[in-house]
Amino acid sequence: MIFTGIHGAALELPSPEERISFSCSFKGTVLVFPGGGYEHLSERESHPVVRAFAFEGIRSGILYYDVASDILGVRPLQQAAWAVAKIRELYPGEPVTVLGFSAGAHCAGNLGVHFRGFDWKGENVLASLCPEAKTDPLLFRPDGMVLCYPVISAYEHAHLGSILRLAGPFGKQIAEAEEYQQALRWMSLETQVTKETPPAFLWHTQEDDSVPVQNSLLFAEALMKAGVTIELHIYPYGKHGLSLVTEEVSQPEKGRLADAHVAGWFPLMVEWLKQMKLVV
């Protein structure tokens, strides 16, 4: 089933027939955000992941968020919030977990820290998404976050391409230096964590030379300081963009090889979902 929403967002969820075919055993939905540097959406980080969840009896869906606009700004955040609200409408009372890869993890984590909707100018950019948002300030808050080799920081360890897709080059959309710095801080998720931020499962490889492992470390440290429950796994080897780290998603020409050890992140994460009662 495909649902369309704000700014052309598309939410893909299993149809009733598909739910019967894979025998959904749990209540709760995992919403997958494919990566791609906010420039494209990786197929390797979408349908193979949904199939892996189906094998575990867990319902999951895919959010196709905006990667085409010239400067993205808050559009991906609005689309993420819309998708979480739509899932809550379809499955009331059930947990919703966001799971993102790379820039998709930034999009998912952005909702985790900014679910109340205020941007760097103090304007609420989510309030108009649906009537319920005016009475339920936690409507858009995910119950949990799974962040896979995430883009987090806009500073020293930034994946500059992703941040520029959101903020644009200085002067193109934001001409005031002070406002530009405010926007960068708002987009640097480790600076936005509060005690309300959802619990998180993070994994990264130390060898990642595209999105440095410090992104996960900075976010994990901020979460712990705020008293938010985390699980963090750092693997010594592996390129960026490993997805499930199985033969199905391997790309030998890019050094993305199947690795049984690193692929262990997925069963560990499933156990975490169960332990945190994000699937019940």
Residue, then its C-alpha position, 0 to 999 in steps of 0.5 A: m500500500i502506498f500513501t502520499g503526503i506532504h511535499g510528495a512524501a510516499l509511505e509504503l506499507p505492506s498490504p493486507e495480503e502481504r501481512i497475511s503472507f509473512s504472518c505478522s507476529f508482533k504489534g508495532t511498526v518499524l519505519v525505514f529511511p533509506g540513505g543516499g546523502y539526501e541526494h537519492l534513496s538507496e534501494r539496498e537500504s529499503h526493500p531488503v530491510v523490509r524483507a528481513f523484518a518480514f522474516e522476523g514477523i515484524r511489520s515495517g514500511i519505507l518512507y520515500y522522503d524528498v531528495a529532489s528539492d534544491i534546498l531541502g530545509v525542514r521538508p524531510l522532517q515534515q515528511a517524517a512526522w507525517a509518516v509517523a502520524k499516518i502509521r499511528e492513525l492506521y495502527p492506534g496504540e502501537p509503537v512506532t520505531v524509526l530506522g535510518f541509514s546514513a542521511g536517512a538516519h539523520c532524517a529519522g534522528n531529526l524527528g527524534v530530537h525535533f518531534r515538537g516541531f520547532d525549527w532554528k527560528g522558533e517556528n513550529v513547522l509541524a503544527s499544521l500537518c494534522p489537527e491532532a498535532k495541536t492537542d497532542p505534543l507527542l504525536f510525532r515522537p517516535d517510540g524508538m530510533v535505530l540509527c545505522y552509520p548515521v549522519i549526525s553532526a554539522y561540525e568537525h565530523a560532518h558529512l558535508g554533502s548531506i548538511l549542504r543539501l539541507a541548509g544550502p550553501f551560505g547565502k543561497q537561502i540563509a543570508e545572515a551569518e548568525e541565522y546560518q549558524q543557528a540552522l547548522r546547530w539545529m541540524s547538528l543532532e548531538t546538540q539537540v538531545t533532551k530527556e524526551t529524546p527516544p531510546a536509540f540503537l546505533w551501529h557504525t564501523q570504525e573504518d567508515d571514511s564517508v561518515p566518521v564514526q564520531n557521529s555515532l559517538l557524539f550522539a551516544e554521548a549526548l543521549m547518555k548525558a540526557g539520561v536516554t537509554i542507548e545501545l551502541h555497537i562499533y565494528p572495527y572494519g567495513k565501508h560506509g553503506l553496508s546495509l544488512v551486510t549480506e550477500e543480497v546487498s553486497q557491492p564488491e566493486k565498492g568494497r561493501l562485502a558480506d560480513a557475518h560479524v557485522a551483519g549481527w547488528f540486525p538480530l541484535m537490533v531485533e532483540w533490542l526492539k523486543q527488550m524495549k517493547l517496541v514490538v510486542 
